Amino acid sequence: MSRSAYRSLLLAFIDRVGDGLVKMSVILLILLMITQLLLNIDELRYYLSETYRLEGSYMEEIVNP
């Protein structure tokens, strides 16, 4: 394999990986925004966040229910 063929394969691979990383970053950002919006709804927050359910409880109640 010549050096130029190897270089072109490497550059094509880097472009594909870079595109994939950008797409994955955008998807994760959108999922984060959706999750944060869902946490603003009190009825859903109770089911999505364990910390919200334990808020105001004494430690003894949590360890020995």
C-alpha positions in Angstrom: 0.0 0.0 0.0 1.4 3.3 -1.0 1.8 6.2 1.3 -0.8 8.3 -0.5 -3.4 5.5 -0.5 -2.8 5.0 3.3 -3.2 8.8 3.8 -6.4 9.0 1.9 -7.9 6.0 3.8 -6.9 7.6 7.1 -8.4 11.0 6.2 -11.6 9.3 5.1 -11.8 7.4 8.4 -11.2 10.5 10.4 -13.9 12.3 8.5 -16.4 9.5 9.2 -15.5 9.3 12.9 -15.7 13.1 13.2 -19.2 13.2 11.6 -20.3 10.4 13.9 -19.0 12.3 17.0 -20.8 15.5 16.0 -24.1 13.6 15.4 -23.7 11.8 18.7 -23.0 15.1 20.6 -26.1 16.7 19.1 -28.3 13.8 20.0 -27.0 13.7 23.6 -27.5 17.5 23.9 -31.1 17.1 22.7 -31.7 14.2 25.2 -30.3 16.3 28.0 -32.6 19.2 27.2 -35.6 16.9 27.0 -34.7 15.4 30.4 -34.3 18.8 32.0 -37.7 19.9 30.7 -39.3 16.7 32.1 -37.7 17.4 35.5 -39.6 20.7 35.6 -42.9 18.9 35.8 -43.5 18.0 39.5 -45.5 14.8 38.9 -42.8 13.4 36.6 -39.9 14.6 38.8 -41.1 12.3 41.6 -40.6 9.2 39.3 -37.4 10.4 37.6 -35.4 11.5 40.6 -34.7 9.4 43.6 -33.3 12.4 45.4 -36.6 14.2 45.1 -38.4 11.3 46.7 -36.0 11.2 49.7 -36.0 15.0 50.2 -37.2 15.8 53.7 -36.8 12.3 55.1 -34.6 11.4 58.0 -31.7 9.1 57.3 -33.0 6.5 59.8 -36.3 6.3 57.8 -34.4 5.6 54.6 -32.0 3.0 56.0 -34.6 1.2 58.2 -38.0 1.7 56.7 
